[in-house]
Amino acid sequence: MFLLVSYDICDPKRLPKVAKLLEGYGNRVQYSVFECILTERQFRELQRRLLRLIRLEEDSVRFYRLCEACQAQIEILGQGKVSENEYYFIT
């Protein structure tokens, strides 16, 4: 599945830990936004690991699932490209 993950972490000590974790799952496309192509199992693992790092009463992590049709319609102005891997094909 193709996910857009955004986050807002209040504590400067937690912020780099969340960013580092997400770097292991996807590509940073903005300062606090990642594109990730994950299996359902990887997605659940990422959520579990994030829950150990963030404080639900202070922080926010959002996951936007994009279908193949939606991914094919992503438009970029300026630098960058849409994340891809060998297991995900747009038809």
PDB file of N, CA, C and O in Angstrom:
ATOM      1  N   MET A   1       0.836  -1.168   0.000  1.00  0.00           N
ATOM      2  CA  MET A   1       0.000   0.000   0.000  1.00  0.00           C
ATOM      3  C   MET A   1       0.882   1.232   0.000  1.00  0.00           C
ATOM      4  O   MET A   1       1.982   1.228   0.553  1.00  0.00           O
ATOM      5  N   PHE A   2       0.384   2.286  -0.627  1.00  0.00           N
ATOM      6  CA  PHE A   2       1.098   3.549  -0.698  1.00  0.00           C
ATOM      7  C   PHE A   2       0.537   4.463   0.384  1.00  0.00           C
ATOM      8  O   PHE A   2      -0.665   4.728   0.411  1.00  0.00           O
ATOM      9  N   LEU A   3       1.396   4.944   1.269  1.00  0.00           N
ATOM     10  CA  LEU A   3       0.979   5.787   2.388  1.00  0.00           C
ATOM     11  C   LEU A   3       1.707   7.114   2.354  1.00  0.00           C
ATOM     12  O   LEU A   3       2.888   7.188   2.014  1.00  0.00           O
ATOM     13  N   LEU A   4       0.990   8.149   2.709  1.00  0.00           N
ATOM     14  CA  LEU A   4       1.588   9.432   3.010  1.00  0.00           C
ATOM     15  C   LEU A   4       1.504   9.564   4.526  1.00  0.00           C
ATOM     16  O   LEU A   4       0.416   9.482   5.094  1.00  0.00           O
ATOM     17  N   VAL A   5       2.633   9.764   5.179  1.00  0.00           N
ATOM     18  CA  VAL A   5       2.686   9.859   6.640  1.00  0.00           C
ATOM     19  C   VAL A   5       3.175  11.254   7.004  1.00  0.00           C
ATOM     20  O   VAL A   5       4.230  11.695   6.547  1.00  0.00           O
ATOM     21  N   SER A   6       2.397  11.938   7.829  1.00  0.00           N
ATOM     22  CA  SER A   6       2.813  13.258   8.312  1.00  0.00           C
ATOM     23  C   SER A   6       2.811  13.235   9.831  1.00  0.00           C
ATOM     24  O   SER A   6       2.071  12.470  10.451  1.00  0.00           O
ATOM     25  N   TYR A   7       3.636  14.070  10.419  1.00  0.00           N
ATOM     26  CA  TYR A   7       3.712  14.076  11.881  1.00  0.00           C
ATOM     27  C   TYR A   7       3.969  15.468  12.417  1.00  0.00           C
ATOM     28  O   TYR A   7       4.533  16.326  11.738  1.00  0.00           O
ATOM     29  N   ASP A   8       3.543  15.669  13.645  1.00  0.00           N
ATOM     30  CA  ASP A   8       3.802  16.885  14.404  1.00  0.00           C
ATOM     31  C   ASP A   8       4.144  16.430  15.817  1.00  0.00           C
ATOM     32  O   ASP A   8       3.267  15.997  16.566  1.00  0.00           O
ATOM     33  N   ILE A   9       5.401  16.528  16.173  1.00  0.00           N
ATOM     34  CA  ILE A   9       5.890  16.045  17.462  1.00  0.00           C
ATOM     35  C   ILE A   9       6.294  17.258  18.297  1.00  0.00           C
ATOM     36  O   ILE A   9       7.111  18.072  17.865  1.00  0.00           O
ATOM     37  N   CYS A  10       5.725  17.373  19.480  1.00  0.00           N
ATOM     38  CA  CYS A  10       5.934  18.559  20.327  1.00  0.00           C
ATOM     39  C   CYS A  10       7.296  18.614  20.998  1.00  0.00           C
ATOM     40  O   CYS A  10       7.886  19.688  21.110  1.00  0.00           O
ATOM     41  N   ASP A  11       7.795  17.492  21.439  1.00  0.00           N
ATOM     42  CA  ASP A  11       9.037  17.461  22.207  1.00  0.00           C
ATOM     43  C   ASP A  11      10.239  17.336  21.267  1.00  0.00           C
ATOM     44  O   ASP A  11      10.320  16.375  20.502  1.00  0.00           O
ATOM     45  N   PRO A  12      11.172  18.291  21.310  1.00  0.00           N
ATOM     46  CA  PRO A  12      12.353  18.229  20.440  1.00  0.00           C
ATOM     47  C   PRO A  12      13.212  16.988  20.649  1.00  0.00           C
ATOM     48  O   PRO A  12      13.996  16.635  19.768  1.00  0.00           O
ATOM     49  N   LYS A  13      13.086  16.319  21.787  1.00  0.00           N
ATOM     50  CA  LYS A  13      13.849  15.094  22.023  1.00  0.00           C
ATOM     51  C   LYS A  13      13.229  13.898  21.308  1.00  0.00           C
ATOM     52  O   LYS A  13      13.942  12.989  20.884  1.00  0.00           O
ATOM     53  N   ARG A  14      11.904  13.897  21.173  1.00  0.00           N
ATOM     54  CA  ARG A  14      11.220  12.796  20.479  1.00  0.00           C
ATOM     55  C   ARG A  14      11.256  12.971  18.965  1.00  0.00           C
ATOM     56  O   ARG A  14      11.236  11.989  18.224  1.00  0.00           O
ATOM     57  N   LEU A  15      11.309  14.205  18.511  1.00  0.00           N
ATOM     58  CA  LEU A  15      11.231  14.504  17.080  1.00  0.00           C
ATOM     59  C   LEU A  15      12.259  13.746  16.240  1.00  0.00           C
ATOM     60  O   LEU A  15      11.866  13.116  15.258  1.00  0.00           O
ATOM     61  N   PRO A  16      13.551  13.770  16.569  1.00  0.00           N
ATOM     62  CA  PRO A  16      14.508  13.034  15.729  1.00  0.00           C
ATOM     63  C   PRO A  16      14.320  11.518  15.793  1.00  0.00           C
ATOM     64  O   PRO A  16      14.647  10.815  14.837  1.00  0.00           O
ATOM     65  N   LYS A  17      13.805  11.016  16.891  1.00  0.00           N
ATOM     66  CA  LYS A  17      13.566   9.568  16.991  1.00  0.00           C
ATOM     67  C   LYS A  17      12.446   9.142  16.053  1.00  0.00           C
ATOM     68  O   LYS A  17      12.537   8.098  15.407  1.00  0.00           O
ATOM     69  N   VAL A  18      11.399   9.941  15.977  1.00  0.00           N
ATOM     70  CA  VAL A  18      10.292   9.636  15.061  1.00  0.00           C
ATOM     71  C   VAL A  18      10.768   9.743  13.620  1.00  0.00           C
ATOM     72  O   VAL A  18      10.460   8.876  12.802  1.00  0.00           O
ATOM     73  N   ALA A  19      11.509  10.788  13.300  1.00  0.00           N
ATOM     74  CA  ALA A  19      12.020  10.964  11.937  1.00  0.00           C
ATOM     75  C   ALA A  19      12.922   9.800  11.533  1.00  0.00           C
ATOM     76  O   ALA A  19      12.813   9.282  10.422  1.00  0.00           O
ATOM     77  N   LYS A  20      13.806   9.393  12.430  1.00  0.00           N
ATOM     78  CA  LYS A  20      14.719   8.280  12.131  1.00  0.00           C
ATOM     79  C   LYS A  20      13.947   6.984  11.897  1.00  0.00           C
ATOM     80  O   LYS A  20      14.277   6.216  10.993  1.00  0.00           O
ATOM     81  N   LEU A  21      12.926   6.743  12.708  1.00  0.00           N
ATOM     82  CA  LEU A  21      12.108   5.547  12.517  1.00  0.00           C
ATOM     83  C   LEU A  21      11.446   5.570  11.144  1.00  0.00           C
ATOM     84  O   LEU A  21      11.483   4.575  10.420  1.00  0.00           O
ATOM     85  N   LEU A  22      10.844   6.692  10.786  1.00  0.00           N
ATOM     86  CA  LEU A  22      10.163   6.788   9.491  1.00  0.00           C
ATOM     87  C   LEU A  22      11.123   6.676   8.317  1.00  0.00           C
ATOM     88  O   LEU A  22      10.744   6.178   7.258  1.00  0.00           O
ATOM     89  N   GLU A  23      12.353   7.129   8.486  1.00  0.00           N
ATOM     90  CA  GLU A  23      13.352   6.992   7.422  1.00  0.00           C
ATOM     91  C   GLU A  23      13.608   5.528   7.080  1.00  0.00           C
ATOM     92  O   GLU A  23      14.010   5.211   5.960  1.00  0.00           O
ATOM     93  N   GLY A  24      13.379   4.639   8.037  1.00  0.00           N
ATOM     94  CA  GLY A  24      13.542   3.215   7.786  1.00  0.00           C
ATOM     95  C   GLY A  24      12.365   2.589   7.053  1.00  0.00           C
ATOM     96  O   GLY A  24      12.429   1.423   6.663  1.00  0.00           O
ATOM     97  N   TYR A  25      11.303   3.339   6.863  1.00  0.00           N
ATOM     98  CA  TYR A  25      10.093   2.806   6.231  1.00  0.00           C
ATOM     99  C   TYR A  25       9.726   3.511   4.933  1.00  0.00           C
ATOM    100  O   TYR A  25       8.909   3.000   4.167  1.00  0.00           O
ATOM    101  N   GLY A  26      10.310   4.668   4.672  1.00  0.00           N
ATOM    102  CA  GLY A  26       9.910   5.387   3.471  1.00  0.00           C
ATOM    103  C   GLY A  26      10.862   6.514   3.122  1.00  0.00           C
ATOM    104  O   GLY A  26      11.961   6.619   3.667  1.00  0.00           O
ATOM    105  N   ASN A  27      10.413   7.354   2.198  1.00  0.00           N
ATOM    106  CA  ASN A  27      11.219   8.463   1.700  1.00  0.00           C
ATOM    107  C   ASN A  27      10.660   9.782   2.212  1.00  0.00           C
ATOM    108  O   ASN A  27       9.467  10.057   2.092  1.00  0.00           O
ATOM    109  N   ARG A  28      11.537  10.587   2.781  1.00  0.00           N
ATOM    110  CA  ARG A  28      11.129  11.922   3.236  1.00  0.00           C
ATOM    111  C   ARG A  28      10.913  12.796   2.004  1.00  0.00           C
ATOM    112  O   ARG A  28      11.803  12.925   1.163  1.00  0.00           O
ATOM    113  N   VAL A  29       9.725  13.394   1.901  1.00  0.00           N
ATOM    114  CA  VAL A  29       9.425  14.261   0.772  1.00  0.00           C
ATOM    115  C   VAL A  29       9.229  15.711   1.214  1.00  0.00           C
ATOM    116  O   VAL A  29       9.281  16.617   0.383  1.00  0.00           O
ATOM    117  N   GLN A  30       9.011  15.939   2.476  1.00  0.00           N
ATOM    118  CA  GLN A  30       8.954  17.250   3.110  1.00  0.00           C
ATOM    119  C   GLN A  30       9.538  17.058   4.507  1.00  0.00           C
ATOM    120  O   GLN A  30       9.816  15.930   4.913  1.00  0.00           O
ATOM    121  N   TYR A  31       9.724  18.142   5.236  1.00  0.00           N
ATOM    122  CA  TYR A  31      10.354  18.024   6.545  1.00  0.00           C
ATOM    123  C   TYR A  31       9.649  17.010   7.445  1.00  0.00           C
ATOM    124  O   TYR A  31      10.316  16.195   8.083  1.00  0.00           O
ATOM    125  N   SER A  32       8.336  17.040   7.510  1.00  0.00           N
ATOM    126  CA  SER A  32       7.602  16.106   8.382  1.00  0.00           C
ATOM    127  C   SER A  32       6.608  15.248   7.603  1.00  0.00           C
ATOM    128  O   SER A  32       5.547  14.890   8.113  1.00  0.00           O
ATOM    129  N   VAL A  33       6.968  14.925   6.360  1.00  0.00           N
ATOM    130  CA  VAL A  33       6.099  14.113   5.498  1.00  0.00           C
ATOM    131  C   VAL A  33       6.932  13.037   4.806  1.00  0.00           C
ATOM    132  O   VAL A  33       7.991  13.312   4.242  1.00  0.00           O
ATOM    133  N   PHE A  34       6.428  11.808   4.864  1.00  0.00           N
ATOM    134  CA  PHE A  34       7.094  10.678   4.220  1.00  0.00           C
ATOM    135  C   PHE A  34       6.136   9.970   3.277  1.00  0.00           C
ATOM    136  O   PHE A  34       4.935   9.899   3.536  1.00  0.00           O
ATOM    137  N   GLU A  35       6.671   9.450   2.186  1.00  0.00           N
ATOM    138  CA  GLU A  35       5.948   8.522   1.319  1.00  0.00           C
ATOM    139  C   GLU A  35       6.476   7.134   1.636  1.00  0.00           C
ATOM    140  O   GLU A  35       7.686   6.906   1.639  1.00  0.00           O
ATOM    141  N   CYS A  36       5.568   6.213   1.902  1.00  0.00           N
ATOM    142  CA  CYS A  36       5.955   4.853   2.270  1.00  0.00           C
ATOM    143  C   CYS A  36       5.165   3.855   1.424  1.00  0.00           C
ATOM    144  O   CYS A  36       3.968   4.028   1.196  1.00  0.00           O
ATOM    145  N   ILE A  37       5.836   2.834   0.973  1.00  0.00           N
ATOM    146  CA  ILE A  37       5.189   1.720   0.290  1.00  0.00           C
ATOM    147  C   ILE A  37       5.407   0.501   1.167  1.00  0.00           C
ATOM    148  O   ILE A  37       6.514  -0.030   1.255  1.00  0.00           O
ATOM    149  N   LEU A  38       4.330   0.066   1.816  1.00  0.00           N
ATOM    150  CA  LEU A  38       4.430  -0.966   2.843  1.00  0.00           C
ATOM    151  C   LEU A  38       3.396  -2.067   2.650  1.00  0.00           C
ATOM    152  O   LEU A  38       2.348  -1.864   2.036  1.00  0.00           O
ATOM    153  N   THR A  39       3.714  -3.216   3.181  1.00  0.00           N
ATOM    154  CA  THR A  39       2.705  -4.260   3.305  1.00  0.00           C
ATOM    155  C   THR A  39       1.852  -3.928   4.528  1.00  0.00           C
ATOM    156  O   THR A  39       2.221  -3.069   5.329  1.00  0.00           O
ATOM    157  N   GLU A  40       0.738  -4.591   4.670  1.00  0.00           N
ATOM    158  CA  GLU A  40      -0.111  -4.370   5.847  1.00  0.00           C
ATOM    159  C   GLU A  40       0.661  -4.708   7.122  1.00  0.00           C
ATOM    160  O   GLU A  40       0.518  -4.014   8.129  1.00  0.00           O
ATOM    161  N   ARG A  41       1.455  -5.735   7.094  1.00  0.00           N
ATOM    162  CA  ARG A  41       2.245  -6.133   8.266  1.00  0.00           C
ATOM    163  C   ARG A  41       3.270  -5.053   8.634  1.00  0.00           C
ATOM    164  O   ARG A  41       3.425  -4.720   9.809  1.00  0.00           O
ATOM    165  N   GLN A  42       3.964  -4.512   7.637  1.00  0.00           N
ATOM    166  CA  GLN A  42       4.927  -3.448   7.890  1.00  0.00           C
ATOM    167  C   GLN A  42       4.229  -2.208   8.453  1.00  0.00           C
ATOM    168  O   GLN A  42       4.753  -1.544   9.347  1.00  0.00           O
ATOM    169  N   PHE A  43       3.054  -1.906   7.927  1.00  0.00           N
ATOM    170  CA  PHE A  43       2.293  -0.754   8.399  1.00  0.00           C
ATOM    171  C   PHE A  43       1.928  -0.914   9.871  1.00  0.00           C
ATOM    172  O   PHE A  43       2.091   0.027  10.648  1.00  0.00           O
ATOM    173  N   ARG A  44       1.442  -2.078  10.266  1.00  0.00           N
ATOM    174  CA  ARG A  44       1.081  -2.323  11.667  1.00  0.00           C
ATOM    175  C   ARG A  44       2.323  -2.270  12.562  1.00  0.00           C
ATOM    176  O   ARG A  44       2.262  -1.766  13.684  1.00  0.00           O
ATOM    177  N   GLU A  45       3.439  -2.788  12.069  1.00  0.00           N
ATOM    178  CA  GLU A  45       4.694  -2.732  12.828  1.00  0.00           C
ATOM    179  C   GLU A  45       5.123  -1.281  13.040  1.00  0.00           C
ATOM    180  O   GLU A  45       5.526  -0.902  14.140  1.00  0.00           O
ATOM    181  N   LEU A  46       5.036  -0.473  11.984  1.00  0.00           N
ATOM    182  CA  LEU A  46       5.370   0.940  12.088  1.00  0.00           C
ATOM    183  C   LEU A  46       4.482   1.627  13.125  1.00  0.00           C
ATOM    184  O   LEU A  46       4.977   2.404  13.942  1.00  0.00           O
ATOM    185  N   GLN A  47       3.207   1.358  13.102  1.00  0.00           N
ATOM    186  CA  GLN A  47       2.299   1.960  14.074  1.00  0.00           C
ATOM    187  C   GLN A  47       2.678   1.556  15.505  1.00  0.00           C
ATOM    188  O   GLN A  47       2.705   2.400  16.401  1.00  0.00           O
ATOM    189  N   ARG A  48       2.966   0.285  15.715  1.00  0.00           N
ATOM    190  CA  ARG A  48       3.362  -0.176  17.053  1.00  0.00           C
ATOM    191  C   ARG A  48       4.629   0.536  17.532  1.00  0.00           C
ATOM    192  O   ARG A  48       4.718   0.967  18.681  1.00  0.00           O
ATOM    193  N   ARG A  49       5.590   0.649  16.642  1.00  0.00           N
ATOM    194  CA  ARG A  49       6.849   1.294  17.018  1.00  0.00           C
ATOM    195  C   ARG A  49       6.656   2.784  17.297  1.00  0.00           C
ATOM    196  O   ARG A  49       7.277   3.331  18.208  1.00  0.00           O
ATOM    197  N   LEU A  50       5.802   3.435  16.521  1.00  0.00           N
ATOM    198  CA  LEU A  50       5.524   4.845  16.760  1.00  0.00           C
ATOM    199  C   LEU A  50       4.821   5.052  18.100  1.00  0.00           C
ATOM    200  O   LEU A  50       5.094   6.021  18.809  1.00  0.00           O
ATOM    201  N   LEU A  51       3.920   4.142  18.439  1.00  0.00           N
ATOM    202  CA  LEU A  51       3.204   4.271  19.702  1.00  0.00           C
ATOM    203  C   LEU A  51       4.143   4.235  20.903  1.00  0.00           C
ATOM    204  O   LEU A  51       3.827   4.788  21.956  1.00  0.00           O
ATOM    205  N   ARG A  52       5.288   3.590  20.750  1.00  0.00           N
ATOM    206  CA  ARG A  52       6.276   3.554  21.826  1.00  0.00           C
ATOM    207  C   ARG A  52       7.074   4.852  21.920  1.00  0.00           C
ATOM    208  O   ARG A  52       7.681   5.138  22.952  1.00  0.00           O
ATOM    209  N   LEU A  53       7.072   5.639  20.839  1.00  0.00           N
ATOM    210  CA  LEU A  53       7.859   6.877  20.811  1.00  0.00           C
ATOM    211  C   LEU A  53       7.045   8.133  21.105  1.00  0.00           C
ATOM    212  O   LEU A  53       7.543   9.056  21.749  1.00  0.00           O
ATOM    213  N   ILE A  54       5.814   8.174  20.644  1.00  0.00           N
ATOM    214  CA  ILE A  54       5.049   9.414  20.741  1.00  0.00           C
ATOM    215  C   ILE A  54       4.202   9.462  22.004  1.00  0.00           C
ATOM    216  O   ILE A  54       4.003   8.449  22.675  1.00  0.00           O
ATOM    217  N   ARG A  55       3.714  10.641  22.312  1.00  0.00           N
ATOM    218  CA  ARG A  55       2.776  10.844  23.412  1.00  0.00           C
ATOM    219  C   ARG A  55       1.443  11.232  22.772  1.00  0.00           C
ATOM    220  O   ARG A  55       1.326  12.292  22.157  1.00  0.00           O
ATOM    221  N   LEU A  56       0.451  10.373  22.921  1.00  0.00           N
ATOM    222  CA  LEU A  56      -0.831  10.573  22.258  1.00  0.00           C
ATOM    223  C   LEU A  56      -1.502  11.882  22.659  1.00  0.00           C
ATOM    224  O   LEU A  56      -2.241  12.469  21.868  1.00  0.00           O
ATOM    225  N   GLU A  57      -1.250  12.339  23.875  1.00  0.00           N
ATOM    226  CA  GLU A  57      -1.891  13.563  24.348  1.00  0.00           C
ATOM    227  C   GLU A  57      -1.196  14.831  23.825  1.00  0.00           C
ATOM    228  O   GLU A  57      -1.720  15.932  23.998  1.00  0.00           O
ATOM    229  N   GLU A  58      -0.036  14.692  23.196  1.00  0.00           N
ATOM    230  CA  GLU A  58       0.713  15.857  22.706  1.00  0.00           C
ATOM    231  C   GLU A  58       1.016  15.808  21.213  1.00  0.00           C
ATOM    232  O   GLU A  58       0.993  16.842  20.545  1.00  0.00           O
ATOM    233  N   ASP A  59       1.296  14.641  20.692  1.00  0.00           N
ATOM    234  CA  ASP A  59       1.793  14.498  19.324  1.00  0.00           C
ATOM    235  C   ASP A  59       0.697  14.042  18.363  1.00  0.00           C
ATOM    236  O   ASP A  59      -0.385  13.622  18.772  1.00  0.00           O
ATOM    237  N   SER A  60       1.013  14.137  17.078  1.00  0.00           N
ATOM    238  CA  SER A  60       0.082  13.687  16.049  1.00  0.00           C
ATOM    239  C   SER A  60       0.859  13.026  14.911  1.00  0.00           C
ATOM    240  O   SER A  60       1.828  13.588  14.400  1.00  0.00           O
ATOM    241  N   VAL A  61       0.428  11.842  14.528  1.00  0.00           N
ATOM    242  CA  VAL A  61       0.957  11.164  13.340  1.00  0.00           C
ATOM    243  C   VAL A  61      -0.253  10.771  12.507  1.00  0.00           C
ATOM    244  O   VAL A  61      -1.178  10.130  13.007  1.00  0.00           O
ATOM    245  N   ARG A  62      -0.243  11.155  11.239  1.00  0.00           N
ATOM    246  CA  ARG A  62      -1.371  10.866  10.346  1.00  0.00           C
ATOM    247  C   ARG A  62      -0.916   9.971   9.205  1.00  0.00           C
ATOM    248  O   ARG A  62       0.179  10.127   8.666  1.00  0.00           O
ATOM    249  N   PHE A  63      -1.777   9.037   8.853  1.00  0.00           N
ATOM    250  CA  PHE A  63      -1.511   8.096   7.761  1.00  0.00           C
ATOM    251  C   PHE A  63      -2.594   8.275   6.701  1.00  0.00           C
ATOM    252  O   PHE A  63      -3.782   8.145   6.996  1.00  0.00           O
ATOM    253  N   TYR A  64      -2.191   8.569   5.487  1.00  0.00           N
ATOM    254  CA  TYR A  64      -3.121   8.706   4.373  1.00  0.00           C
ATOM    255  C   TYR A  64      -2.828   7.591   3.380  1.00  0.00           C
ATOM    256  O   TYR A  64      -1.757   7.551   2.775  1.00  0.00           O
ATOM    257  N   ARG A  65      -3.788   6.688   3.217  1.00  0.00           N
ATOM    258  CA  ARG A  65      -3.625   5.613   2.242  1.00  0.00           C
ATOM    259  C   ARG A  65      -4.045   6.122   0.868  1.00  0.00           C
ATOM    260  O   ARG A  65      -5.115   6.711   0.711  1.00  0.00           O
ATOM    261  N   LEU A  66      -3.190   5.886  -0.123  1.00  0.00           N
ATOM    262  CA  LEU A  66      -3.502   6.312  -1.480  1.00  0.00           C
ATOM    263  C   LEU A  66      -3.619   5.091  -2.376  1.00  0.00           C
ATOM    264  O   LEU A  66      -2.715   4.257  -2.431  1.00  0.00           O
ATOM    265  N   CYS A  67      -4.729   4.996  -3.068  1.00  0.00           N
ATOM    266  CA  CYS A  67      -4.929   3.882  -3.997  1.00  0.00           C
ATOM    267  C   CYS A  67      -4.061   4.090  -5.237  1.00  0.00           C
ATOM    268  O   CYS A  67      -3.489   5.164  -5.421  1.00  0.00           O
ATOM    269  N   GLU A  68      -3.963   3.083  -6.072  1.00  0.00           N
ATOM    270  CA  GLU A  68      -3.140   3.182  -7.275  1.00  0.00           C
ATOM    271  C   GLU A  68      -3.601   4.321  -8.163  1.00  0.00           C
ATOM    272  O   GLU A  68      -2.777   5.050  -8.717  1.00  0.00           O
ATOM    273  N   ALA A  69      -4.909   4.482  -8.305  1.00  0.00           N
ATOM    274  CA  ALA A  69      -5.436   5.558  -9.150  1.00  0.00           C
ATOM    275  C   ALA A  69      -5.060   6.923  -8.578  1.00  0.00           C
ATOM    276  O   ALA A  69      -4.721   7.840  -9.326  1.00  0.00           O
ATOM    277  N   CYS A  70      -5.121   7.055  -7.256  1.00  0.00           N
ATOM    278  CA  CYS A  70      -4.750   8.326  -6.612  1.00  0.00           C
ATOM    279  C   CYS A  70      -3.258   8.584  -6.759  1.00  0.00           C
ATOM    280  O   CYS A  70      -2.840   9.710  -7.025  1.00  0.00           O
ATOM    281  N   GLN A  71      -2.465   7.549  -6.587  1.00  0.00           N
ATOM    282  CA  GLN A  71      -1.018   7.712  -6.713  1.00  0.00           C
ATOM    283  C   GLN A  71      -0.649   8.161  -8.119  1.00  0.00           C
ATOM    284  O   GLN A  71       0.247   8.987  -8.295  1.00  0.00           O
ATOM    285  N   ALA A  72      -1.335   7.623  -9.116  1.00  0.00           N
ATOM    286  CA  ALA A  72      -1.045   7.981 -10.503  1.00  0.00           C
ATOM    287  C   ALA A  72      -1.357   9.448 -10.789  1.00  0.00           C
ATOM    288  O   ALA A  72      -0.862  10.002 -11.771  1.00  0.00           O
ATOM    289  N   GLN A  73      -2.160  10.076  -9.956  1.00  0.00           N
ATOM    290  CA  GLN A  73      -2.560  11.465 -10.185  1.00  0.00           C
ATOM    291  C   GLN A  73      -1.785  12.467  -9.316  1.00  0.00           C
ATOM    292  O   GLN A  73      -2.112  13.654  -9.307  1.00  0.00           O
ATOM    293  N   ILE A  74      -0.778  12.006  -8.595  1.00  0.00           N
ATOM    294  CA  ILE A  74       0.026  12.920  -7.789  1.00  0.00           C
ATOM    295  C   ILE A  74       0.752  13.882  -8.718  1.00  0.00           C
ATOM    296  O   ILE A  74       1.370  13.471  -9.700  1.00  0.00           O
ATOM    297  N   GLU A  75       0.670  15.152  -8.399  1.00  0.00           N
ATOM    298  CA  GLU A  75       1.360  16.176  -9.179  1.00  0.00           C
ATOM    299  C   GLU A  75       2.389  16.852  -8.291  1.00  0.00           C
ATOM    300  O   GLU A  75       2.120  17.129  -7.123  1.00  0.00           O
ATOM    301  N   ILE A  76       3.558  17.116  -8.836  1.00  0.00           N
ATOM    302  CA  ILE A  76       4.633  17.764  -8.086  1.00  0.00           C
ATOM    303  C   ILE A  76       5.040  19.019  -8.839  1.00  0.00           C
ATOM    304  O   ILE A  76       5.309  18.983 -10.040  1.00  0.00           O
ATOM    305  N   LEU A  77       5.079  20.115  -8.123  1.00  0.00           N
ATOM    306  CA  LEU A  77       5.627  21.357  -8.671  1.00  0.00           C
ATOM    307  C   LEU A  77       7.000  21.533  -8.040  1.00  0.00           C
ATOM    308  O   LEU A  77       7.119  21.547  -6.814  1.00  0.00           O
ATOM    309  N   GLY A  78       8.016  21.665  -8.842  1.00  0.00           N
ATOM    310  CA  GLY A  78       9.363  21.817  -8.306  1.00  0.00           C
ATOM    311  C   GLY A  78      10.077  20.483  -8.216  1.00  0.00           C
ATOM    312  O   GLY A  78       9.805  19.562  -8.985  1.00  0.00           O
ATOM    313  N   GLN A  79      10.985  20.394  -7.276  1.00  0.00           N
ATOM    314  CA  GLN A  79      11.855  19.233  -7.129  1.00  0.00           C
ATOM    315  C   GLN A  79      11.123  18.025  -6.553  1.00  0.00           C
ATOM    316  O   GLN A  79      10.138  18.164  -5.828  1.00  0.00           O
ATOM    317  N   GLY A  80      11.619  16.847  -6.886  1.00  0.00           N
ATOM    318  CA  GLY A  80      11.124  15.616  -6.282  1.00  0.00           C
ATOM    319  C   GLY A  80      10.437  14.702  -7.274  1.00  0.00           C
ATOM    320  O   GLY A  80      10.125  15.084  -8.402  1.00  0.00           O
ATOM    321  N   LYS A  81      10.214  13.492  -6.819  1.00  0.00           N
ATOM    322  CA  LYS A  81       9.480  12.506  -7.602  1.00  0.00           C
ATOM    323  C   LYS A  81       8.714  11.618  -6.634  1.00  0.00           C
ATOM    324  O   LYS A  81       9.046  11.546  -5.451  1.00  0.00           O
ATOM    325  N   VAL A  82       7.705  10.953  -7.133  1.00  0.00           N
ATOM    326  CA  VAL A  82       6.889  10.063  -6.320  1.00  0.00           C
ATOM    327  C   VAL A  82       7.690   8.804  -6.020  1.00  0.00           C
ATOM    328  O   VAL A  82       8.360   8.263  -6.900  1.00  0.00           O
ATOM    329  N   SER A  83       7.620   8.341  -4.779  1.00  0.00           N
ATOM    330  CA  SER A  83       8.348   7.133  -4.379  1.00  0.00           C
ATOM    331  C   SER A  83       7.843   5.922  -5.148  1.00  0.00           C
ATOM    332  O   SER A  83       6.654   5.804  -5.447  1.00  0.00           O
ATOM    333  N   GLU A  84       8.769   5.028  -5.459  1.00  0.00           N
ATOM    334  CA  GLU A  84       8.435   3.777  -6.147  1.00  0.00           C
ATOM    335  C   GLU A  84       9.289   2.664  -5.578  1.00  0.00           C
ATOM    336  O   GLU A  84      10.343   2.911  -4.992  1.00  0.00           O
ATOM    337  N   ASN A  85       8.829   1.437  -5.754  1.00  0.00           N
ATOM    338  CA  ASN A  85       9.679   0.278  -5.512  1.00  0.00           C
ATOM    339  C   ASN A  85       9.300  -0.805  -6.502  1.00  0.00           C
ATOM    340  O   ASN A  85       8.307  -0.672  -7.216  1.00  0.00           O
ATOM    341  N   GLU A  86      10.063  -1.855  -6.553  1.00  0.00           N
ATOM    342  CA  GLU A  86       9.856  -2.885  -7.578  1.00  0.00           C
ATOM    343  C   GLU A  86       8.577  -3.695  -7.357  1.00  0.00           C
ATOM    344  O   GLU A  86       8.173  -4.442  -8.247  1.00  0.00           O
ATOM    345  N   TYR A  87       7.939  -3.570  -6.212  1.00  0.00           N
ATOM    346  CA  TYR A  87       6.737  -4.349  -5.933  1.00  0.00           C
ATOM    347  C   TYR A  87       5.455  -3.575  -6.185  1.00  0.00           C
ATOM    348  O   TYR A  87       4.365  -4.124  -6.025  1.00  0.00           O
ATOM    349  N   TYR A  88       5.560  -2.335  -6.567  1.00  0.00           N
ATOM    350  CA  TYR A  88       4.381  -1.494  -6.725  1.00  0.00           C
ATOM    351  C   TYR A  88       4.367  -0.942  -8.129  1.00  0.00           C
ATOM    352  O   TYR A  88       5.297  -0.241  -8.526  1.00  0.00           O
ATOM    353  N   PHE A  89       3.340  -1.241  -8.885  1.00  0.00           N
ATOM    354  CA  PHE A  89       3.272  -0.812 -10.273  1.00  0.00           C
ATOM    355  C   PHE A  89       1.992  -0.026 -10.508  1.00  0.00           C
ATOM    356  O   PHE A  89       0.919  -0.405 -10.040  1.00  0.00           O
ATOM    357  N   ILE A  90       2.121   1.068 -11.234  1.00  0.00           N
ATOM    358  CA  ILE A  90       0.957   1.859 -11.628  1.00  0.00           C
ATOM    359  C   ILE A  90       0.592   1.436 -13.041  1.00  0.00           C
ATOM    360  O   ILE A  90       1.435   1.444 -13.938  1.00  0.00           O
ATOM    361  N   THR A  91      -0.676   1.066 -13.234  1.00  0.00           N
ATOM    362  CA  THR A  91      -1.112   0.646 -14.561  1.00  0.00           C
ATOM    363  C   THR A  91      -2.091   1.625 -15.150  1.00  0.00           C
ATOM    364  O   THR A  91      -2.564   1.427 -16.269  1.00  0.00           O
TER     365      THR A  91
END
